[in-house]
Amino acid sequence: MKDTPGLPQSLLVLGGTSEIALATARRLIARRTRTVWLAGRPSPALERAAEDLRGLGADVHTVAFDALDTDSHEAALGKVFAESDVDMVLLAFGLHGDQARDERDPAAAVRIAQTNYTGAVSAGLVTARALQAQGHGSLVVLSSVAGERARRRDFIYGSSKAGLDAFAQGLGDALHGTGVHVMVVRPGATTPQAVATAVELGLRRRSETVWVPGTLRVVMAALRHVPRAVFRRLPV
Ligand SMILES: NC(=O)c1ccc[n+]([C@@H]2O[C@H](COP(=O)([O-])OP(=O)(O)OC[C@H]3O[C@@H](n4cnc5c(N)ncnc54)[C@H](OP(=O)(O)O)[C@@H]3O)[C@@H](O)[C@H]2O)c1
């Protein structure tokens, strides 16, 4: 379609109940998307999300997917690509956790790291290879502004996002020139709808990095250079 360059006809969401992912799916369905695969841990919420998107006219399927069960990713996600081409993968799963509690409970902190980083490395590589085999498609990765610089108030989450962000940037470079596009999205405190709007714009422009809101790019460029002794006292 001439009026929708870069926008997908088929979408695979990893983290099928994510509010940001569902806002993005709704927006893309209103534009061009016809088929949606919602991959996530089986639950009534996942089925409700699928029903909601069906109500918008899309053909929606659910797929059992657990980010922590990396051994199953190849089979679970491979099935989707075996059935049809996927124009866009949205890697949306993630856990924020509770910093104070997780500092006292290393096992809980490890779960955050394993979900946000290890799970994403596995699912990212599996889907990137499938997109490469197709010869086209976008992998959109929901990182976070929290990964840009460690903050006292959420450094367990932030460090997992820093790892994810670096991984996704490197993967994008590795896939450059293959026809597969990797886009890293770094939301701050904002609405799912604002992220969805920014994702659409980024897809149209084939951006590699998207900040939401866009002004964060400048703010973080400045904050990156603030000395630690000053940064730790800032209310960020
Ligand atoms: N909201 C924000 O302001 C914001 C800001 C910056 C970055 N982000 C990032 O953007 C992404 C989406 O955020 P959101 O606000 O839409 O999140 P959300 O509504 O809290 O959804 C999180 C998703 O992660 C899934 N998930 C958690 N553990 C999983 C596992 N082991 N296997 C499979 N799925 C798992 C959840 O599935 P279940 O239904 O099974 O729990 C859910 O679908 C996250 O990565 C988040 O870190 C969000």
The ligand as a MOL file (V3000), in Angstrom:
LIG
                    3D

  0  0  0     0  0            999 V3000
M  V30 BEGIN CTAB
M  V30 COUNTS 48 52 0 0 0
M  V30 BEGIN ATOM
M  V30 1 N 4.8040 1.4460 30.8660 0
M  V30 2 C 5.8630 2.2470 30.8650 0
M  V30 3 O 5.7940 3.4130 31.2950 0
M  V30 4 C 7.1790 1.7640 30.2930 0
M  V30 5 C 8.2470 2.6500 30.2490 0
M  V30 6 C 9.4480 2.2040 29.7110 0
M  V30 7 C 9.5740 0.9180 29.2360 0
M  V30 8 N 8.5280 0.0550 29.3090 0 CHG=1
M  V30 9 C 8.7320 -1.3120 28.8090 0
M  V30 10 O 7.7960 -1.5830 27.7810 0
M  V30 11 C 7.3830 -2.9430 27.8400 0
M  V30 12 C 5.8760 -3.0270 27.9280 0
M  V30 13 O 5.4490 -2.2450 29.0270 0
M  V30 14 P 3.9180 -2.2490 29.5010 0
M  V30 15 O 3.7170 -1.0870 30.4010 0
M  V30 16 O 3.0560 -2.4460 28.3250 0 CHG=-1
M  V30 17 O 3.9650 -3.5720 30.3700 0
M  V30 18 P 2.7730 -4.3950 31.0660 0
M  V30 19 O 1.4460 -3.8840 30.6550 0
M  V30 20 O 3.1220 -4.4730 32.5200 0
M  V30 21 O 2.9880 -5.8150 30.3950 0
M  V30 22 C 4.1200 -6.5820 30.6510 0
M  V30 23 C 4.0340 -7.8230 29.7850 0
M  V30 24 O 5.1560 -8.6500 30.0480 0
M  V30 25 C 4.6660 -9.9830 30.1010 0
M  V30 26 N 5.5530 -10.8940 30.8010 0
M  V30 27 C 6.1280 -10.7550 32.0250 0
M  V30 28 N 6.8420 -11.8440 32.3090 0
M  V30 29 C 6.7130 -12.6910 31.2440 0
M  V30 30 C 7.2050 -13.9760 30.9330 0
M  V30 31 N 7.9950 -14.6640 31.7790 0
M  V30 32 N 6.8810 -14.5200 29.7500 0
M  V30 33 C 6.0700 -13.8710 28.8740 0
M  V30 34 N 5.5750 -12.6580 29.1090 0
M  V30 35 C 5.8940 -12.0780 30.2870 0
M  V30 36 C 3.3220 -9.8510 30.8000 0
M  V30 37 O 2.5910 -11.0180 30.6040 0
M  V30 38 P 1.5750 -11.6420 31.7080 0
M  V30 39 O 0.2070 -11.1610 31.2940 0
M  V30 40 O 1.7180 -13.1000 31.5620 0
M  V30 41 O 1.9980 -11.1360 33.0490 0
M  V30 42 C 2.7890 -8.6590 30.0220 0
M  V30 43 O 2.2880 -9.0670 28.7750 0
M  V30 44 C 8.0880 -3.5680 29.0400 0
M  V30 45 O 9.2570 -4.2300 28.6120 0
M  V30 46 C 8.4690 -2.3620 29.8800 0
M  V30 47 O 9.6290 -2.6050 30.6370 0
M  V30 48 C 7.3220 0.4520 29.8300 0
M  V30 END ATOM
M  V30 BEGIN BOND
M  V30 1 1 1 2
M  V30 2 2 2 3
M  V30 3 1 2 4
M  V30 4 1 4 5
M  V30 5 2 4 48
M  V30 6 2 5 6
M  V30 7 1 6 7
M  V30 8 2 7 8
M  V30 9 1 8 9
M  V30 10 1 8 48
M  V30 11 1 9 10
M  V30 12 1 9 46
M  V30 13 1 10 11
M  V30 14 1 11 12
M  V30 15 1 11 44
M  V30 16 1 12 13
M  V30 17 1 13 14
M  V30 18 2 14 15
M  V30 19 1 14 16
M  V30 20 1 14 17
M  V30 21 1 17 18
M  V30 22 2 18 19
M  V30 23 1 18 20
M  V30 24 1 18 21
M  V30 25 1 21 22
M  V30 26 1 22 23
M  V30 27 1 23 24
M  V30 28 1 23 42
M  V30 29 1 24 25
M  V30 30 1 25 26
M  V30 31 1 25 36
M  V30 32 1 26 27
M  V30 33 1 26 35
M  V30 34 2 27 28
M  V30 35 1 28 29
M  V30 36 1 29 30
M  V30 37 2 29 35
M  V30 38 1 30 31
M  V30 39 2 30 32
M  V30 40 1 32 33
M  V30 41 2 33 34
M  V30 42 1 34 35
M  V30 43 1 36 37
M  V30 44 1 36 42
M  V30 45 1 37 38
M  V30 46 2 38 39
M  V30 47 1 38 40
M  V30 48 1 38 41
M  V30 49 1 42 43
M  V30 50 1 44 45
M  V30 51 1 44 46
M  V30 52 1 46 47
M  V30 END BOND
M  V30 END CTAB
M  END
